[in-house]
Every structure is written in structure tokens, then in C-alpha cells.
Amino acid sequence: MSPADQPEKRKALIEDGFCVFESILNEEMLSRVSCASNRLLDAQDKEHFEKQKSTGSLICLYDDPFFADLVGWQPALDALNSLGYVAPKFSTGFVISKPPHSPPLFWHQDWWGWEHPHSYTPNPQQIFLMYYLVDTTPQNGCLRLIPGSHLHRHPLHDISEAHTEEIRLAEDVTSPAYLDHPDEMDVCVKAGDVVMGDSRLLHSAHANRTEERRTVITLWYHPIYDELPEPMQAQLGKRNAEAPSQNYPPTGVRTWPQNAQEKIRDLIPLYTGDKSPLNWNRTPGPQLK
Ligand SMILES: O=C(O)CCC(=O)C(=O)O
């Protein structure tokens, strides 16, 4: 990792698990991202929202090559750079939108590499960049999180696994998976700010009790990809081979037209070594104390 121009933000990201950069999207870009997101949201059928009650929506941004412009957005890459992350890689992202009057999001963390000892060290293997497209408050479903839970075990780690069908359907919003917790912190932001957070951090979102849609675009980057253990690199890079064959049709970024791929070429992780991909496991082990 290189020296940081923003040592306080880097300290916050590493120790608390998150930091915020203000006004990363200018008005024009905010409007372009909002149009593309609304287009995708409006194209979903009713069933999509019914299946994702708690999240709101979960649309992969590889569904629209416009998002290459957001993934490669220079002010965000400059912000990463200012934390000392000069060669980040990108894996995937989602359009997550809470419709008016929708339930809270369940508590969860998003890291999948818990079977490797590197996952129990401070530097983030994967971070989220969350762009909220409207100003957020506890009333319209702002982000809430448990500071420090990326490095330390918390009782909310023991609730059921994230993204199971039961939990996605928000059938019982009185379960601890959705409730406020005394250790939680609300992160309210302005449209166009970006929240950067460690994927291991426990987080969720309040219910949307307003009449307006509340959308966030979550992008996952790997700030120290080159320093990650090879099995992690292999898991991230295996799907990006440049010449997919008939047996292996293109997935992810390789489904985008060439000009969109080109825009984020330096951010695409490519793994050419011979290690097997690390097993995908979203449950932290007993090493998390
Ligand atoms: O909807 C939100 O505010 C948070 C989304 C989220 O938890 C995620 O992208 O992992």
C-alpha cells in the first residue's frame, strides 16, 4: 500500500470499517446514473421486487454497460488513491432500490473469503463503494452499520446467514435480523457522496417510510488485489479470461461490448497463475474474536 493523502480517512476505513467522501458525483453524473438506474428498475417485473422485499431490488450492473462509466469514475478512483490504494480492481456491483414504504434491510456482511487467514487481518480484501442517489435519512432508509465489526465478532454475526430466501422476503421484521441494535450507527449522506466500507462490516438499512424510491449503487473493489493471496485472486480473476470459449460463455464484464470493457480495462482482475480459487464461504470462522 502506498502512503495516503487522506490518513484520517484511511484510519477510519481500517479501524472503524468505513469512511465517507463527499460530492464524488457531480450533478451531471448523478443525473446520468439516476436515469440508468431508473431504466433498469422500471424494466423489472413485480416478481423481482416481491423476491427481494428486504433488499428492495438486487439488479446486477452488468445488465447495462452504461455502468462502466461509474465503475471507472475518476473522482472515485482518485479518492481510493488518496487512501493509498493505487491499483484497485473491480469485481461486481448492484442497483439496490428501496421502494416507497418498504421494510428494513437485514443485518449482514458481504465477504466470502473467510476460509483464508488473510481475512482476519486489518487491510480490506474487498470494499464497497455505495453511491446513494438521494439524500438519506433514517426515514427513507439510510445505511446503518456496526463500527469495528469487520475485525471483531459481534452478536449480530450469529443471526442467520444473509440473503437466504426467508430473510430476503422479510417475513418477520420483528426478528433481530432487522431490528435496531444499540451498537448501530446511522450513516446519512447527500446524493452524490460515496460511502466506502470494508465488505466484512456488519451493515443494513432502515425501512423506507417515505413516498419516494431510495436507490443505492453498490460497487465492489479490491483495493490491494496484488497483495491478496493467490487463491483469492484466482476466485476474483477466474471469470474474466479474455477469450471465453463455447464451453465457457462470457460472464460479468465480458458480457459488455468491447468499448465498455475498454473503459475499465485496468480495473479488471485477471488471474493467470495455477492456484485453485478459494472456496466461497460467507461465514466468519472462530478466528474472528
Ligand atoms: O440498501 C442499502 O442501503 C445497503 C445495501 C447493502 O447492504 C449492500 O449493498 O451490501
The ligand as an SDF file (V2000), in Angstrom:
LIG
                    3D

 10  9  0  0  0  0  0  0  0  0999 V2000
  -29.5450   -0.6390    0.8140 O   0  0  0  0  0  0  0  0  0  0  0  0
  -28.5850   -0.2170    1.4400 C   0  0  0  0  0  0  0  0  0  0  0  0
  -28.5520    0.9060    1.9230 O   0  0  0  0  0  0  0  0  0  0  0  0
  -27.3850   -1.1060    1.6820 C   0  0  0  0  0  0  0  0  0  0  0  0
  -27.1380   -2.1000    0.6030 C   0  0  0  0  0  0  0  0  0  0  0  0
  -26.2200   -3.2090    1.0490 C   0  0  0  0  0  0  0  0  0  0  0  0
  -26.2730   -3.6740    2.1390 O   0  0  0  0  0  0  0  0  0  0  0  0
  -25.2080   -3.7430    0.1760 C   0  0  0  0  0  0  0  0  0  0  0  0
  -25.0790   -3.3070   -0.9560 O   0  0  0  0  0  0  0  0  0  0  0  0
  -24.4560   -4.6430    0.6340 O   0  0  0  0  0  0  0  0  0  0  0  0
  1  2  2  0
  2  3  1  0
  2  4  1  0
  4  5  1  0
  5  6  1  0
  6  7  2  0
  6  8  1  0
  8  9  2  0
  8 10  1  0
M  END
$$$$
